[in-house]
């Protein structure tokens, strides 16, 4: 897979540009920068996912604890 422009595409003739076709050729520096930016984006999204899952789990635990109490009106 090749990371380019924030999109991940397979190295095939369908997804590649005319100047990207083939294995030989220059331009690997820009590909490395794009891959590094894609990795940074992935790490940021992974951290957000972890924190949002922790918040959701906390909310579920609080909801279960609060649902164990019985409330009666009019007493």
N, CA, C and O atoms as CSV, one atom per row, in Angstrom:
chain,resi,resn,atom,element,x,y,z
A,1,UNK,N,N,0.839,-1.185,0.000
A,1,UNK,CA,C,0.000,0.000,0.000
A,1,UNK,C,C,0.876,1.236,0.000
A,1,UNK,O,O,1.984,1.242,0.536
A,2,UNK,N,N,0.360,2.257,-0.601
A,2,UNK,CA,C,1.097,3.504,-0.689
A,2,UNK,C,C,0.255,4.617,-0.091
A,2,UNK,O,O,-0.905,4.781,-0.468
A,3,UNK,N,N,0.813,5.380,0.829
A,3,UNK,CA,C,0.092,6.498,1.418
A,3,UNK,C,C,0.410,7.747,0.612
A,3,UNK,O,O,1.574,8.120,0.463
A,4,UNK,N,N,-0.628,8.390,0.094
A,4,UNK,CA,C,-0.388,9.607,-0.683
A,4,UNK,C,C,-1.583,10.531,-0.544
A,4,UNK,O,O,-2.723,10.125,-0.771
A,5,UNK,N,N,-1.324,11.750,-0.177
A,5,UNK,CA,C,-2.368,12.758,-0.110
A,5,UNK,C,C,-3.446,12.447,0.913
A,5,UNK,O,O,-4.595,12.851,0.730
A,6,UNK,N,N,-3.113,11.749,1.975
A,6,UNK,CA,C,-4.101,11.422,2.993
A,6,UNK,C,C,-4.972,10.238,2.619
A,6,UNK,O,O,-5.850,9.857,3.393
A,7,UNK,N,N,-4.750,9.642,1.443
A,7,UNK,CA,C,-5.531,8.482,1.019
A,7,UNK,C,C,-4.601,7.302,0.855
A,7,UNK,O,O,-3.479,7.446,0.370
A,8,UNK,N,N,-5.063,6.149,1.253
A,8,UNK,CA,C,-4.266,4.940,1.071
A,8,UNK,C,C,-4.805,4.198,-0.137
A,8,UNK,O,O,-5.979,3.830,-0.180
A,9,UNK,N,N,-3.941,3.983,-1.114
A,9,UNK,CA,C,-4.352,3.291,-2.331
A,9,UNK,C,C,-3.385,2.158,-2.607
A,9,UNK,O,O,-2.223,2.207,-2.201
A,10,UNK,N,N,-3.859,1.154,-3.287
A,10,UNK,CA,C,-3.001,0.043,-3.690
A,10,UNK,C,C,-2.161,0.483,-4.883
A,10,UNK,O,O,-2.606,1.282,-5.706
A,11,UNK,N,N,-0.972,-0.032,-4.967
A,11,UNK,CA,C,-0.089,0.271,-6.083
A,11,UNK,C,C,-0.507,-0.565,-7.291
A,11,UNK,O,O,0.149,-1.553,-7.622
A,12,UNK,N,N,-1.574,-0.179,-7.935
A,12,UNK,CA,C,-2.031,-0.827,-9.158
A,12,UNK,C,C,-2.219,0.235,-10.214
A,12,UNK,O,O,-2.098,1.428,-9.933
A,13,UNK,N,N,-2.508,-0.184,-11.405
A,13,UNK,CA,C,-2.710,0.790,-12.467
A,13,UNK,C,C,-4.010,1.556,-12.278
A,13,UNK,O,O,-4.171,2.641,-12.838
A,14,UNK,N,N,-4.955,1.004,-11.490
A,14,UNK,CA,C,-6.222,1.685,-11.275
A,14,UNK,C,C,-6.085,2.856,-10.322
A,14,UNK,O,O,-6.694,3.904,-10.539
A,15,UNK,N,N,-5.282,2.693,-9.252
A,15,UNK,CA,C,-5.184,3.725,-8.243
A,15,UNK,C,C,-4.001,4.643,-8.391
A,15,UNK,O,O,-3.926,5.666,-7.710
A,16,UNK,N,N,-3.053,4.299,-9.280
A,16,UNK,CA,C,-1.835,5.078,-9.402
A,16,UNK,C,C,-1.975,6.143,-10.477
A,16,UNK,O,O,-2.745,5.995,-11.425
A,17,UNK,N,N,-1.224,7.205,-10.312
A,17,UNK,CA,C,-1.165,8.239,-11.335
A,17,UNK,C,C,-0.207,7.804,-12.436
A,17,UNK,O,O,0.494,6.802,-12.300
A,18,UNK,N,N,-0.183,8.555,-13.515
A,18,UNK,CA,C,0.707,8.218,-14.622
A,18,UNK,C,C,2.169,8.362,-14.207
A,18,UNK,O,O,3.014,7.581,-14.647
A,19,UNK,N,N,2.478,9.352,-13.366
A,19,UNK,CA,C,3.867,9.531,-12.947
A,19,UNK,C,C,4.258,8.618,-11.800
A,19,UNK,O,O,5.441,8.532,-11.473
A,20,UNK,N,N,3.307,7.934,-11.179
A,20,UNK,CA,C,3.602,7.016,-10.081
A,20,UNK,C,C,3.736,5.579,-10.560
A,20,UNK,O,O,4.104,4.709,-9.770
A,21,UNK,N,N,3.449,5.301,-11.830
A,21,UNK,CA,C,3.433,3.928,-12.318
A,21,UNK,C,C,4.838,3.362,-12.322
A,21,UNK,O,O,5.800,4.065,-12.634
A,22,UNK,N,N,4.955,2.099,-11.977
A,22,UNK,CA,C,6.240,1.423,-11.996
A,22,UNK,C,C,6.949,1.510,-10.663
A,22,UNK,O,O,6.661,2.372,-9.833
A,23,UNK,N,N,7.888,0.588,-10.478
A,23,UNK,CA,C,8.637,0.560,-9.221
A,23,UNK,C,C,9.877,1.438,-9.295
A,23,UNK,O,O,10.296,1.991,-8.278
A,24,UNK,N,N,10.468,1.577,-10.467
A,24,UNK,CA,C,11.678,2.365,-10.592
A,24,UNK,C,C,11.353,3.831,-10.749
A,24,UNK,O,O,10.337,4.193,-11.342
A,25,UNK,N,N,12.218,4.678,-10.214
A,25,UNK,CA,C,11.995,6.112,-10.384
A,25,UNK,C,C,12.205,6.853,-9.087
A,25,UNK,O,O,12.279,6.257,-8.013
A,26,UNK,N,N,12.300,8.145,-9.203
A,26,UNK,CA,C,12.530,8.973,-8.019
A,26,UNK,C,C,11.242,9.327,-7.339
A,26,UNK,O,O,10.184,8.774,-7.638
A,27,UNK,N,N,11.344,10.273,-6.403
A,27,UNK,CA,C,10.156,10.741,-5.716
A,27,UNK,C,C,9.839,9.982,-4.454
A,27,UNK,O,O,8.720,10.058,-3.946
A,28,UNK,N,N,10.802,9.252,-3.942
A,28,UNK,CA,C,10.526,8.503,-2.708
A,28,UNK,C,C,10.512,9.406,-1.487
A,28,UNK,O,O,9.924,9.050,-0.466
A,29,UNK,N,N,11.145,10.560,-1.570
A,29,UNK,CA,C,11.150,11.476,-0.436
A,29,UNK,C,C,9.766,11.987,-0.117
A,29,UNK,O,O,9.379,12.052,1.050
A,30,UNK,N,N,9.009,12.354,-1.146
A,30,UNK,CA,C,7.651,12.853,-0.912
A,30,UNK,C,C,6.752,11.738,-0.403
A,30,UNK,O,O,5.855,11.984,0.403
A,31,UNK,N,N,6.985,10.505,-0.870
A,31,UNK,CA,C,6.209,9.370,-0.377
A,31,UNK,C,C,6.496,9.114,1.098
A,31,UNK,O,O,5.594,8.770,1.862
A,32,UNK,N,N,7.764,9.284,1.497
A,32,UNK,CA,C,8.120,9.075,2.894
A,32,UNK,C,C,7.468,10.126,3.779
A,32,UNK,O,O,7.021,9.821,4.885
A,33,UNK,N,N,7.410,11.366,3.294
A,33,UNK,CA,C,6.766,12.432,4.065
A,33,UNK,C,C,5.278,12.139,4.188
A,33,UNK,O,O,4.702,12.307,5.263
A,34,UNK,N,N,4.653,11.707,3.107
A,34,UNK,CA,C,3.226,11.397,3.150
A,34,UNK,C,C,2.953,10.238,4.093
A,34,UNK,O,O,1.971,10.262,4.836
A,35,UNK,N,N,3.801,9.235,4.073
A,35,UNK,CA,C,3.628,8.086,4.961
A,35,UNK,C,C,3.808,8.513,6.419
A,35,UNK,O,O,3.098,8.029,7.301
A,36,UNK,N,N,4.748,9.411,6.669
A,36,UNK,CA,C,4.957,9.889,8.041
A,36,UNK,C,C,3.749,10.684,8.524
A,36,UNK,O,O,3.340,10.549,9.677
A,37,UNK,N,N,3.177,11.506,7.654
A,37,UNK,CA,C,1.988,12.267,8.033
A,37,UNK,C,C,0.803,11.341,8.270
A,37,UNK,O,O,0.005,11.571,9.178
A,38,UNK,N,N,0.687,10.295,7.456
A,38,UNK,CA,C,-0.394,9.327,7.639
A,38,UNK,C,C,-0.233,8.595,8.963
A,38,UNK,O,O,-1.223,8.316,9.639
A,39,UNK,N,N,1.005,8.279,9.341
A,39,UNK,CA,C,1.244,7.596,10.613
A,39,UNK,C,C,0.913,8.498,11.792
A,39,UNK,O,O,0.369,8.031,12.793
A,40,UNK,N,N,1.235,9.792,11.688
A,40,UNK,CA,C,0.904,10.734,12.759
A,40,UNK,C,C,-0.606,10.853,12.919
A,40,UNK,O,O,-1.119,10.904,14.037
A,41,UNK,N,N,-1.310,10.895,11.794
A,41,UNK,CA,C,-2.762,10.957,11.839
A,41,UNK,C,C,-3.333,9.706,12.477
A,41,UNK,O,O,-4.265,9.784,13.277
A,42,UNK,N,N,-2.780,8.548,12.128
A,42,UNK,CA,C,-3.239,7.276,12.683
A,42,UNK,C,C,-3.031,7.235,14.195
A,42,UNK,O,O,-3.914,6.783,14.924
A,43,UNK,N,N,-1.891,7.693,14.672
A,43,UNK,CA,C,-1.607,7.690,16.116
A,43,UNK,C,C,-2.573,8.618,16.842
A,43,UNK,O,O,-3.073,8.277,17.914
A,44,UNK,N,N,-2.835,9.781,16.271
A,44,UNK,CA,C,-3.787,10.711,16.891
A,44,UNK,C,C,-5.182,10.123,16.975
A,44,UNK,O,O,-5.859,10.252,17.995
A,45,UNK,N,N,-5.612,9.470,15.891
A,45,UNK,CA,C,-6.933,8.847,15.897
A,45,UNK,C,C,-6.995,7.701,16.894
A,45,UNK,O,O,-8.019,7.495,17.545
A,46,UNK,N,N,-5.905,6.958,17.016
A,46,UNK,CA,C,-5.874,5.849,17.972
A,46,UNK,C,C,-5.967,6.354,19.407
A,46,UNK,O,O,-6.655,5.749,20.228
A,47,UNK,N,N,-5.290,7.443,19.717
A,47,UNK,CA,C,-5.351,8.019,21.068
A,47,UNK,C,C,-6.763,8.521,21.363
A,47,UNK,O,O,-7.275,8.318,22.464
A,48,UNK,N,N,-7.395,9.176,20.383
A,48,UNK,CA,C,-8.774,9.637,20.585
A,48,UNK,C,C,-9.712,8.458,20.795
A,48,UNK,O,O,-10.629,8.536,21.612
A,49,UNK,N,N,-9.496,7.375,20.073
A,49,UNK,CA,C,-10.323,6.183,20.224
A,49,UNK,C,C,-10.186,5.591,21.621
A,49,UNK,O,O,-11.183,5.198,22.226
A,50,UNK,N,N,-8.979,5.523,22.132
A,50,UNK,CA,C,-8.743,4.962,23.466
A,50,UNK,C,C,-9.450,5.797,24.531
A,50,UNK,O,O,-10.116,5.247,25.408
A,51,UNK,N,N,-9.309,7.132,24.458
A,51,UNK,CA,C,-9.940,7.981,25.455
A,51,UNK,C,C,-11.458,7.968,25.349
A,51,UNK,O,O,-12.148,8.016,26.367
A,52,UNK,N,N,-11.984,7.904,24.140
A,52,UNK,CA,C,-13.440,7.858,23.999
A,52,UNK,C,C,-13.995,6.533,24.496
A,52,UNK,O,O,-15.087,6.504,25.064
A,53,UNK,N,N,-13.272,5.435,24.298
A,53,UNK,CA,C,-13.717,4.153,24.839
A,53,UNK,C,C,-13.685,4.159,26.365
A,53,UNK,O,O,-14.571,3.597,27.008
A,54,UNK,N,N,-12.663,4.796,26.946
A,54,UNK,CA,C,-12.584,4.876,28.400
A,54,UNK,C,C,-13.739,5.699,28.955
A,54,UNK,O,O,-14.316,5.342,29.982
A,55,UNK,N,N,-14.083,6.800,28.284
A,55,UNK,CA,C,-15.203,7.629,28.716
A,55,UNK,C,C,-16.523,6.874,28.592
A,55,UNK,O,O,-17.377,6.972,29.473
A,56,UNK,N,N,-16.697,6.128,27.515
A,56,UNK,CA,C,-17.917,5.347,27.334
A,56,UNK,C,C,-18.034,4.252,28.391
A,56,UNK,O,O,-19.126,3.992,28.896
A,57,UNK,N,N,-16.925,3.615,28.724
A,57,UNK,CA,C,-16.941,2.581,29.760
A,57,UNK,C,C,-17.279,3.176,31.112
A,57,UNK,O,O,-18.036,2.581,31.878
A,58,UNK,N,N,-16.724,4.351,31.419
A,58,UNK,CA,C,-17.047,5.040,32.664
A,58,UNK,C,C,-18.541,5.371,32.707
A,58,UNK,O,O,-19.187,5.175,33.737
A,59,UNK,N,N,-19.088,5.866,31.608
A,59,UNK,CA,C,-20.514,6.177,31.554
A,59,UNK,C,C,-21.376,4.938,31.748
A,59,UNK,O,O,-22.413,5.001,32.408
A,60,UNK,N,N,-20.963,3.825,31.186
A,60,UNK,CA,C,-21.711,2.576,31.354
A,60,UNK,C,C,-21.696,2.119,32.806
A,60,UNK,O,O,-22.720,1.684,33.331
A,61,UNK,N,N,-20.553,2.214,33.449
A,61,UNK,CA,C,-20.455,1.810,34.861
A,61,UNK,C,C,-21.319,2.707,35.732
A,61,UNK,O,O,-22.028,2.220,36.613
A,62,UNK,N,N,-21.267,4.017,35.494
A,62,UNK,CA,C,-22.091,4.949,36.277
A,62,UNK,C,C,-23.567,4.673,36.042
A,62,UNK,O,O,-24.356,4.694,36.987
A,63,UNK,N,N,-23.953,4.417,34.803
A,63,UNK,CA,C,-25.352,4.117,34.501
A,63,UNK,C,C,-25.811,2.840,35.185
A,63,UNK,O,O,-26.943,2.776,35.664
A,64,UNK,N,N,-24.967,1.829,35.242
A,64,UNK,CA,C,-25.327,0.583,35.927
A,64,UNK,C,C,-25.467,0.794,37.429
A,64,UNK,O,O,-26.367,0.236,38.056
A,65,UNK,N,N,-24.582,1.595,38.004
A,65,UNK,CA,C,-24.670,1.870,39.443
A,65,UNK,C,C,-25.935,2.656,39.755
A,65,UNK,O,O,-26.632,2.352,40.723
A,66,UNK,N,N,-26.237,3.668,38.938
A,66,UNK,CA,C,-27.429,4.474,39.194
A,66,UNK,C,C,-28.718,3.698,38.948
A,66,UNK,O,O,-29.741,3.999,39.564
A,67,UNK,N,N,-28.690,2.722,38.076
A,67,UNK,CA,C,-29.906,1.957,37.788
A,67,UNK,C,C,-30.219,0.949,38.884
A,67,UNK,O,O,-31.309,0.377,38.887
A,68,UNK,N,N,-29.313,0.718,39.800
A,68,UNK,CA,C,-29.546,-0.235,40.878
A,68,UNK,C,C,-30.385,0.355,42.003
A,68,UNK,O,O,-30.931,-0.387,42.819
A,69,UNK,N,N,-30.494,1.666,42.058
A,69,UNK,CA,C,-31.301,2.323,43.094
A,69,UNK,C,C,-32.747,2.386,42.649
A,69,UNK,O,O,-33.036,2.648,41.481
A,70,UNK,N,N,-33.651,2.147,43.580
A,70,UNK,CA,C,-35.083,2.270,43.233
A,70,UNK,C,C,-35.600,3.587,43.815
A,70,UNK,O,O,-35.419,3.876,44.997
A,71,UNK,N,N,-36.235,4.361,42.972
A,71,UNK,CA,C,-36.789,5.638,43.370
A,71,UNK,C,C,-38.314,5.534,43.404
A,71,UNK,O,O,-38.932,5.023,42.470
A,72,UNK,N,N,-38.919,6.030,44.506
A,72,UNK,CA,C,-40.376,6.016,44.609
A,72,UNK,C,C,-40.865,7.436,44.819
A,72,UNK,O,O,-40.335,8.171,45.652
A,73,UNK,N,N,-41.860,7.807,44.070
A,73,UNK,CA,C,-42.409,9.152,44.164
A,73,UNK,C,C,-43.536,9.174,45.211
A,73,UNK,O,O,-44.254,8.185,45.359
A,74,UNK,N,N,-43.695,10.269,45.922
A,74,UNK,CA,C,-44.818,10.444,46.848
A,74,UNK,C,C,-44.564,9.960,48.252
A,74,UNK,O,O,-45.520,9.850,49.019
A,75,UNK,N,N,-43.373,9.672,48.632
A,75,UNK,CA,C,-43.121,9.261,50.030
A,75,UNK,C,C,-42.543,10.372,50.830
A,75,UNK,O,O,-42.271,10.201,52.018
